[in-house]
Structure formats: structure tokens, C-alpha cells
């Protein structure tokens, strides 16, 4: 069996596998099986693994007797360490429309993380690791076969600014070109790109109106609640938006995920650790995993230390070709990347006489970035 054939994520998938007469060798993730006791009692389960599934006592006893492994749900956690799917904005911000952000699953999980991190509890650290590996598994499944483009930039970019509007137009253009937009999942430039992808299926005037609505809460400070409510007002007014991906982390709990990424791969891991083997599942970090999955290239908007690090985290595998052929890198804003933070001259020097030289570009304006990305992608 392949991984996809072996894993069971929903009751419907469970029922389909049961018709084949055996659960042996399968991995069942976070499925409520309390009303499927008869099926479990009458089906072979040797070698199966039940991860966080709800089971009646007699069913749990039987599958253990078969030789299956049962990892029961962990009580009193604000998150599911065995989850089979990425988060949605509605899940992380549950009830934020009528209650404070501090009551949401997102904040409660961050609060749990802060408490257990301070305690140094090995059980808690194990749960965090299991959760993050499950998130990476779900992210791999979501992006399989997709053409993914990353948009990197600072979290301080405020709603209501020209820069924010430009980043949103960029996300919309990329999504309309058939690319999957992926960001660090936070506020600022990241939110703007996810917003653009969200509005891509709608007419152009929708983005303009959405930008006006969002401008009433320019930043997640001083109130994450007001900031999030403005976003959900946009989502409610224009439902059925386009999908994109955000990959944030609870390590920076003061920085909430943005509500416009349709799929949120939120990790506990610190996204500023050194790059590992190119994917979060290989022992890397959320940002490593994001950059490794950007097979259609990465666009870097003006930012500070974090964005500079991302430029060179991405340039390293392009330089060594450790992930195969170099992928496009587009830096936006000539003055920013040559004068204020001169990453571009160093990137050029690194790329000289190497294949990656044909895959890097510097453009003046954000509206030039999609064409530059396309041009670099066509080069052999």
C-alpha cells in the first residue's frame, strides 16, 4: 500500500476500507469510531495504528488483542496532536466574532505552549513533535502536484497602505495564473498575499472594497480581536474565496495567523532555526518546509531581518542544487534590496557563473513581480 492508501482520515474513508474486509496495516487518524464498534469487532486489525481515535472499550480491547497499536486521545488539550488535516481560519479563530481572541483555540494553544515550554515537560514536548509531524504530513498531502509560489515579506506592513494593496494584487495575480500562493501565514505582507489569493475568483472591485473594510483595523496591535473581526467581515461578505496556504508558528504567539489563508499549517516549532534538510518532515522548521515546497519560486517583498534570512535560506539549496534545479527568486524594490539592506549584490555574487544566476531577478515594483517570476520559470 502507498501512504495515501494506508492512511484513513474520515469516517467515510474508514467505511470504504471496511468493505475490503481488513484494516490490517492501516493508520487511522483522529476518527470518531464510537459508533463503528461492530465493524471493528468483526474486521482484522493486525498491524493497524489508531492515532487519537475515539473507541468504545470493547473495540479498543479487541484491536489491541489483534496486535494493533492504540494511541488514545489526550484529554484537556486545546489541540489535537494526531490531526489529519490542516487548520482552517474558522477553526483557529472559533467564536472570535462574539468573544475575545483570548478565548479562541489559537490563543489557548499558544498559552498551553508557553506554560509547558516553561515547565520543560517531556510529555508536552513529545505531543508538540507529534502534532508538527502530523501537520507536515497533511501539508504534503495538500500540496502534492501543486505549483507553489512563496510570497515573503514583513509582518509590520499595515492594512490601508499602498504596500499592503500591492501585495494583495500580487497574491491575486499569482492565484489567477494557476499558482498556489504560500506565505508564512502571519499579518502584514503575508496576510495581503493570502487576501489577494482569496479574492482571485471575484471581480477586481471586490479586492478594492475589501481593502477599505480592512483599513479600519490596520494592525493586530493593539487588538487582535478587532483585527481578526475585520477579516471575518470580509470573508462573510464575499464567501467562497480562493484557496492559499499559510505556515505560521505558535513560537511567536504575539503574531496571530491571518484569516485569509484557506489552509493553515500552524506549528509549534521555531521558524528561525537553521535550515535542515529541506522539509519540516526531515527535521527542519516551518519556514524551511515552506521554502522547500515553493517549486514555482519565491517572491521577496521588502522586509527586515526575517526576510533577509529567508532570502539566504532559499539561496543555499539553489546554490548547491541540493533540491534539484534552482527555482526562481524575485526580489521586489530595488532601493530596499540594494541600498537599505543590500541583499541583492550578495545574491548576485553568490549566483555568478552558477545555474542559479539565470533564476534570480530584482524588480522595482510589485506589479512587475509576476512577469519576472514567469520569465525566470521559462529559462532552461
Order of alpha helices (4+ residues) and beta strands (2+ residues): alpha-beta-alpha-beta-alpha-beta-alpha-beta-alpha-alpha-alpha-beta-alpha-beta-alpha-alpha-alpha-beta-beta-alpha-beta-alpha-beta-alpha-beta-alpha
